[in-house]
Amino acid sequence: MKFVVSDLDGTLLHSRNVVSDYTIKTIKKLVDNGVNFAIATGRGQQGVQDILKQLGITPYLICNNGANIYTPEGECIFDERIPQDVVTQILKEIRRNNLFYSAFQNEFLFHSNEEPVEDFTSRPLFTEIGVDREEDIPSLNKIIVTNQNPEVLIELVAILKEKFSHLAEIMLSQATCLDIAPKNCTKGTGIENLAKIFNLTPDDFMAFGDGENDLDMLKTVGHPVIMENAQDILKEKFSITTLSNKEDGVAVYLKNFFNL
């Protein structure tokens, strides 16, 4: 394997924005041994900065489930968006189901002014814009909907897929988080684009993931590895597993596989 790509939440991270010292040391050894490392995440570039500081490296980033790719220098070399008319339709459907959204275009975060302030999670590295009408939101890299009741999101996924699966990628990244990305834009297509940059094939890649938004990435690479805490949809399709994210599963697997 010439390239390792890891998801973040539920995979590389112990908890939100926390990377263990063991994982940090292992990834540094991996890179020092000449193996490329990249991150593939549903987060935007701004949502990864604290993690990069912990890791102490500047890898390629596949962000927003493949809608954006950034070089180690921070240059965006791939930028795919959900068209504005599709954005409007999807966001209106989310609101019809009495749920709220966070909508992202690069460094901009859009949300409904109807959402109570106490319920809205601020993201300080983004420029936040509250809107009164969904029609006022432009084309987007990603939409997310969160809810602490997984059944609520399962129902919403079914509704959105029935109406919009031909227009956007709709998937659960976690049981409590729904991701919506541009059509034909996944972490898997992100890896295909990254492989072209390095004159490699996806077979040269190892990837780690735990959620439905990792499915296409894991199908694409030559060596897919799922976490012990992975969603059932992944456990049904992939046989190579490692320990859970809270047990440093990525680092343990890398250490054994590459003899670090």
N, C-alpha and C positions, 0 to 999 in steps of 0.2 A: 504494500500500500504506500502510495506517494503523498496522499492527502487525507487528513482527518477533518471532518466537519461535525460540529456538535450543535444541537438545539440548546437552549438555555433553561427556561422554566420547566421544572420537573425532570431535567436531564443533567446539565452541568452544575446547576445551582442547588445548594442545600435548601435554601428558602429564597424568597424574593431578594434579588441583588446580593446574595451572599455566596462566595466561592470559598471552599475550604483551602487551608494552607497546603494540604496534601495534593489537592487537584492543581493548585497553582504551580507547585514544584514539579509535578509530573508533566504538565503541559510544557513547561520551560525545558525540561529534559528532552521531550519529544521534538521540540523545535530545534534545540541544540544538536540533535542527532540528524538533522536534515529533512525531517518530515514536515510538510506544510500543514498549518492548522487554520481553520476558518470557523466562523460562527454563522449558523443559519437560524433565524428567529422570526417570530411574528412581530417582534418589537421594531420600532423605528430606530434610526441611528442614534437619536437623542437618548433613547431608553436603554442604550447599551454602554454609555460612557463610563458609568461608575464601575461596571464589571470589567471593562478594559483596564481601568486604573488598578484594579485588584490583580488582574492577570499579569500586568506589566509587559504586555506585548501589543503589537498593532497589526492584527490579522485582517484579511479580507472579510467583509461583512455581507451576508445575504440577509436583507432586512424585509420587514413587511411581507413575510411569506413568499419571498422571491420577487416582489415588485421593485425592489431597489438592490443594487450591488454597489458597495463602496470599496475603494482601494485602501491600503494601509495609511495612505496620506489623507484619507477622508473625502476623496473625490468621488462623486456619484457617477458611475459609468453605465448604469442601467436604471431607467425610470419608467415604469409602466403604471397606468392609472385606469380606474373604473370611470367610464364616460359620465359626464355630468347628468345626462338624462336618466341613466341607469341608477346613479347615486340617489337622485330624487325619489325614484320609485321605491328603492329598497328602504331608504330612511323613513318614508311615509308609512310603509308597511310595518316597520319596527314600532313606530309611534302608534299605529292603529292597534297594536297588540299591547299597548300601555307599557312599553319598555323604552329605555333611553340608549343612546349610542355615543361612542367617541369616534370621530371621523378624522383621518389623518392625510395630509398632503405635505410631504417633506417635514419642515419644521413647524407647520401649522396644525393646530388641533381645534376642530370644530365640535360644538355640542349645542344642544337645544337649550334655549333660555327658559324653557318650561321645567327643566330638571332642577329640583331643589338644590341649593348650594351645598347643604350638608350631605347630600348624596353624591355629589360630584367629586371625583378624585382628581385633584390638580396634579399636573406634570410640569414642574418648574422649568425644564429645559425647552419646552414647547411654547410657541406663541398661541395663546388660547383665544378663540373667537366664538362668542355666543351668538346664536342666530334665532330669529323668530320664525323663519320659514325654511323648510328643507330645500326649496328651490334656490336659496341664496348660497348653498354650499357648492363649491366647484368640483371638478374631477378629483378623485382620491386614489391614494395608494392602498388604503386599508380602512375598513370599518370594524369596530369591535363592539360587542354587547356582552356585558357581564351580569350575572345573577347568581346569588348563593344557592338557589334551588335548581339543581341540574335538570329536573323535569321541565321547568319553564323553558330552558334553552333547547332541549330536545324537541319540544313542540314548535318552537320558533324555527329551528333548523328545517323541520319538515315543511313548514309553510313557505319559507324562503326558497328552499330547493325546488318545490313544486312550481313556483312562479318565476324564479330567476336563475335556475341552474345553468341555463343556456347563455346567461349574460355575465355571471360572476362565479368565482370559486367560494363555496360556503362550507365551513368545517368547524368542528370543535377543537380548539387547541388544548383546552383543559375542560374538565367537567363543568366549570363555572364561567367559561369564556368562549364566546363564539367569534370566529374570525371570518371576514369577508374580503376577498382579494380580487384583483383583475382576472378575467377569464383567461384560462390557459397559462396562469402565472402561479407557480408553486415553488417550494424549496427545491423540488426536483429540477425544474427548469433553471433555477438559479445555479444549481451544480453543473448542469450542462453548459451554461454560459461561462462559469468559472473554469471548467475543463478546457474550453476553447482558448481562454486567455493563457493558460499554462501549457497548451499543446498536449493535453492529456485526454483520456477518455473517462467517462464516469466509472468504468471498471477499476480505475486507479484510486478510487475514493472509498474510504470507510466513513460511515455516518452513524450517529447516535441520536435516538429520539424516543419520545414517550407518548405523543399525541397524534390525533387524526391529521393535523396539519404537517406532520412529519412523514405521512404515509407515502406520498409521491417521491420524496427524497430517498426514503429507504428502498423503494422499488427501483430507483434509478441507479444507485451506487453498486459497486462490486461486492462490498462487504457491509451489510446492514446489521446494526446491533440495537436491540431495544432494551429499555430499562425494566427492572423487575416491577416497577410501579406504572408501566405503560398501560394505555387504554386497551380494552379487549380487542378492538378492531386491529390492533397491531399484533397482539399475541396470537391471533388466529392466522396471521400471514407470515410471521417470521420466527425462526427457531433459535437464532443466536441471541442470548440474553446476558445481561450483566446485573450487578447489584442495583439497588434503588439509588436515586439521586442523593438521598440522605446518608447513604453508605459509600459515597464516592465511587459509584459504579463506573463512570467514564474513566476515571483515573486508574482504578484497579484493572480494568480491561486493557487499557493502553500499556500499563506497566508490564503485564503478562505477555501481551501480544508482541510488543516491540523490545522486550527484555530491557526495560529502562532501569 
